[in-house]
Amino acid sequence: MNSNLGILDLAGQENDFWFSESGKEVFNESSIIICIFDIMNSTESIVKFLVNVYQIIKELDLRSCKIIAFLHKIDLVSPSYVDQKIKAIKKFITIQHPRGGDFEIFKTSIGKDFFYDTYYILLNALNSIFQRGGLISISKQEFQDLKKELSIILQSDHISKYNSDYLVDNFDLDLEETHLHMQRLEQLGLINNFDNFKFFKLTNKAYFFKVGWEKEQFNTEESKENKNVELFHIFLYLNKQNV
């Protein structure tokens, strides 16, 4: 991205190595460490992992590094179980480490009812990095393109198959613009295209996003809509860069 930003996805199977003397250097200069835990992981194992992360931060003197934890697959258990687990994690991490209250913990899932919230949490985490370094700017034209693509998702249903004329007629686009927007939406996994972009259909991913968006937008103000478009821009940018 023509910057000094790096996003590293560390294999959980190699955690012992990442926490070792030779492996911990991978955390050097980290701004954010995102820890993803299966909701069925034991409270003890989660707390132990977070204590190790805090220890790495201390040893590498990462004073401004932020920790974010995701409790994932929450659709598999009851809401009360999730809330009790979060309370237990926060309680025991505070006892075991002086910075234990410093981290944020979020409930996530890619199931239909949680997809949009999970998407929004992740993009806000990434956006905090970008804002810190001013790494991604958005032009007026790009902003308008993104609004158009959001409109396409929100005004289409996930059952129907649409032809490109639908976009020309309903979104004030010419054929070249139509193909450009369809290609971008396909890159994001939000549409499937047929017959070389003559037809398209929303994917489940787009449908889940739409369900969450509509739930969120009951009291939407213009400023919030603008922020959502900017976050959508980050999502598109990262996919384009294969990050």
C-alpha positions as CSV (number, residue, x, y, z in Angstrom):
1,M,0.0,0.0,0.0
2,N,3.0,2.3,-0.5
3,S,3.4,2.6,3.2
4,N,5.2,0.9,6.1
5,L,2.0,-0.9,7.2
6,G,2.2,-4.6,7.7
7,I,-0.6,-7.0,8.6
8,L,0.6,-10.4,9.9
9,D,-1.7,-13.4,10.3
10,L,0.1,-15.6,12.8
11,A,-0.8,-19.3,12.8
12,G,-2.3,-20.3,16.2
13,Q,-0.6,-23.7,15.9
14,E,2.7,-22.0,16.4
15,N,1.9,-19.9,19.4
16,D,4.7,-21.5,21.5
17,F,7.2,-20.2,18.9
18,W,5.7,-16.7,18.7
19,F,6.1,-16.4,22.4
20,S,9.7,-17.7,22.5
21,E,12.9,-15.7,22.5
22,S,13.5,-16.2,18.8
23,G,9.9,-15.8,17.7
24,K,8.7,-12.8,19.6
25,E,10.5,-10.3,17.3
26,V,7.6,-10.7,14.9
27,F,5.7,-8.3,17.3
28,N,8.2,-5.5,16.9
29,E,6.7,-2.1,16.2
30,S,3.1,-3.5,16.6
31,S,0.3,-0.9,16.9
32,I,-2.4,-3.4,17.5
33,I,-2.4,-7.1,18.4
34,I,-5.8,-8.8,17.6
35,C,-6.3,-12.1,19.4
36,I,-9.1,-14.4,18.2
37,F,-10.4,-17.1,20.5
38,D,-13.0,-19.7,19.8
39,I,-15.9,-19.3,22.3
40,M,-15.3,-22.9,23.4
41,N,-11.7,-22.2,24.4
42,S,-11.3,-22.5,28.2
43,T,-11.2,-19.3,30.2
44,E,-7.9,-20.4,31.6
45,S,-6.3,-20.8,28.2
46,I,-7.5,-17.4,27.0
47,V,-6.2,-15.7,30.1
48,K,-2.9,-17.4,29.8
49,F,-2.6,-16.4,26.2
50,L,-3.4,-12.7,27.0
51,V,-0.8,-12.7,29.8
52,N,1.8,-13.9,27.4
53,V,0.9,-11.1,25.0
54,Y,1.2,-8.5,27.7
55,Q,4.6,-10.0,28.6
56,I,5.7,-9.6,25.0
57,I,4.6,-6.0,24.9
58,K,6.6,-5.3,28.0
59,E,9.7,-7.0,26.8
60,L,9.7,-5.3,23.4
61,D,8.7,-1.9,25.0
62,L,5.6,-1.5,22.9
63,R,4.1,1.3,25.0
64,S,1.4,2.4,22.5
65,C,0.4,-1.1,21.4
66,K,-3.3,-1.9,21.8
67,I,-4.7,-5.4,22.4
68,I,-8.1,-6.4,21.0
69,A,-9.7,-9.8,21.7
70,F,-12.4,-11.5,19.7
71,L,-14.6,-14.2,21.2
72,H,-15.6,-15.9,18.0
73,K,-18.4,-18.2,16.9
74,I,-20.8,-16.8,19.5
75,D,-23.8,-18.1,17.5
76,L,-23.0,-21.6,18.8
77,V,-23.8,-20.7,22.5
78,S,-26.4,-18.7,24.4
79,P,-25.9,-14.9,25.0
80,S,-25.7,-15.4,28.7
81,Y,-22.8,-17.9,28.4
82,V,-20.9,-15.3,26.3
83,D,-21.5,-12.5,28.8
84,Q,-20.4,-14.7,31.7
85,K,-17.3,-15.8,29.9
86,I,-16.3,-12.2,29.1
87,K,-16.7,-11.2,32.8
88,A,-14.6,-14.2,33.9
89,I,-11.8,-13.4,31.4
90,K,-11.7,-9.7,32.5
91,K,-11.7,-10.7,36.2
92,F,-8.9,-13.2,36.0
93,I,-6.7,-11.2,33.6
94,T,-6.9,-8.2,35.9
95,I,-5.8,-10.4,38.8
96,Q,-2.9,-11.9,36.9
97,H,-1.5,-8.8,35.1
98,P,-1.3,-5.1,36.1
99,R,-2.5,-4.0,32.6
100,G,-5.2,-6.6,32.6
101,G,-8.0,-4.0,32.2
102,D,-6.4,-2.4,29.2
103,F,-7.8,-4.6,26.4
104,E,-11.1,-4.6,24.5
105,I,-13.0,-7.8,24.0
106,F,-15.7,-8.2,21.3
107,K,-18.3,-10.9,20.5
108,T,-18.1,-12.0,16.9
109,S,-19.5,-14.5,14.4
110,I,-19.8,-14.7,10.6
111,G,-23.4,-16.0,11.0
112,K,-26.2,-13.9,9.4
113,D,-27.3,-12.2,12.6
114,F,-23.8,-11.2,13.6
115,F,-21.9,-10.7,10.3
116,Y,-22.4,-6.9,10.0
117,D,-21.4,-6.2,13.6
118,T,-18.3,-8.4,13.2
119,Y,-17.4,-6.6,9.9
120,Y,-17.9,-3.2,11.6
121,I,-15.7,-4.1,14.6
122,L,-12.9,-5.3,12.4
123,L,-13.0,-2.3,10.1
124,N,-13.0,0.1,13.1
125,A,-9.9,-1.7,14.4
126,L,-8.1,-1.3,11.1
127,N,-9.3,2.2,10.7
128,S,-7.7,3.2,14.0
129,I,-4.4,2.1,12.4
130,F,-5.0,4.0,9.2
131,Q,-6.1,7.2,11.1
132,R,-2.9,7.0,13.1
133,G,-0.7,7.0,10.0
134,G,-2.9,8.7,7.5
135,L,-2.3,5.7,5.2
136,I,-5.5,5.7,3.1
137,S,-7.1,8.7,1.6
138,I,-10.4,8.7,-0.3
139,S,-11.2,11.0,-3.2
140,K,-14.6,12.5,-3.9
141,Q,-15.0,10.3,-7.0
142,E,-14.1,7.2,-5.0
143,F,-16.6,8.2,-2.3
144,Q,-19.4,8.5,-4.9
145,D,-18.5,5.1,-6.4
146,L,-18.7,3.5,-3.0
147,K,-22.0,5.0,-2.3
148,K,-23.3,3.6,-5.6
149,E,-22.0,0.1,-4.8
150,L,-23.6,0.2,-1.4
151,S,-26.9,1.3,-3.1
152,I,-26.6,-1.7,-5.4
153,I,-26.3,-4.1,-2.5
154,L,-29.0,-2.5,-0.4
155,Q,-31.6,-2.2,-3.3
156,S,-31.1,-5.7,-4.6
157,D,-32.4,-9.0,-3.0
158,H,-30.4,-12.1,-2.5
159,I,-32.9,-14.4,-4.3
160,S,-33.1,-12.7,-7.8
161,K,-30.7,-12.8,-10.6
162,Y,-30.2,-9.4,-12.2
163,N,-28.9,-8.4,-15.7
164,S,-26.6,-5.5,-16.3
165,D,-29.5,-3.5,-17.7
166,Y,-31.0,-3.4,-14.2
167,L,-28.0,-1.4,-13.1
168,V,-28.1,0.9,-16.1
169,D,-31.8,1.6,-15.6
170,N,-31.9,1.9,-11.8
171,F,-28.6,3.4,-10.9
172,D,-27.9,6.0,-13.6
173,L,-24.9,4.1,-15.0
174,D,-23.6,3.5,-18.5
175,L,-22.5,0.0,-19.5
176,E,-18.8,0.6,-18.9
177,E,-19.5,1.9,-15.4
178,T,-21.8,-1.0,-14.7
179,H,-19.1,-3.5,-15.5
180,L,-16.6,-1.6,-13.3
181,H,-18.9,-1.7,-10.3
182,M,-19.7,-5.3,-10.9
183,Q,-16.1,-6.3,-11.0
184,R,-15.3,-4.4,-7.8
185,L,-18.3,-6.1,-6.0
186,E,-17.2,-9.5,-7.3
187,Q,-13.6,-8.8,-5.9
188,L,-15.2,-8.4,-2.5
189,G,-17.2,-11.6,-2.8
190,L,-20.4,-9.6,-2.7
191,I,-21.8,-10.7,-6.0
192,N,-21.5,-13.7,-8.3
193,N,-21.3,-12.8,-12.0
194,F,-22.7,-14.9,-14.9
195,D,-22.0,-14.9,-18.6
196,N,-19.1,-12.4,-18.3
197,F,-21.0,-9.8,-16.2
198,K,-24.2,-10.0,-18.2
199,F,-26.0,-11.1,-15.0
200,F,-25.2,-11.0,-11.3
201,K,-26.6,-12.3,-8.0
202,L,-25.9,-11.2,-4.5
203,T,-23.8,-13.7,-2.4
204,N,-24.7,-14.8,1.1
205,K,-21.9,-12.4,2.3
206,A,-23.7,-9.5,0.7
207,Y,-27.1,-10.6,2.1
208,F,-25.6,-10.9,5.7
209,F,-24.1,-7.4,5.3
210,K,-27.4,-6.0,4.1
211,V,-29.3,-7.6,7.0
212,G,-26.9,-6.0,9.5
213,W,-26.9,-2.6,7.7
214,E,-30.7,-2.4,7.6
215,K,-30.9,-3.2,11.3
216,E,-28.2,-0.5,12.1
217,Q,-29.7,2.2,9.9
218,F,-33.1,2.8,11.6
219,N,-31.7,6.0,13.2
220,T,-28.9,6.7,10.7
221,E,-27.7,10.2,10.4
222,E,-25.7,11.4,7.3
223,S,-22.5,11.6,9.3
224,K,-22.8,8.0,10.3
225,E,-23.6,7.0,6.7
226,N,-20.4,8.8,5.5
227,K,-18.3,6.9,8.1
228,N,-19.8,3.6,6.9
229,V,-18.9,4.4,3.3
230,E,-15.3,5.3,4.4
231,L,-15.0,1.9,6.2
232,F,-16.4,0.2,3.2
233,H,-13.6,1.9,1.2
234,I,-11.0,0.4,3.5
235,F,-12.6,-3.1,3.1
236,L,-12.4,-2.7,-0.7
237,Y,-8.9,-1.3,-0.6
238,L,-7.6,-4.2,1.5
239,N,-9.2,-6.8,-0.9
240,K,-7.7,-5.0,-3.9
241,Q,-4.2,-5.2,-2.3
242,N,-4.7,-8.9,-1.4
243,V,-4.0,-8.2,2.2
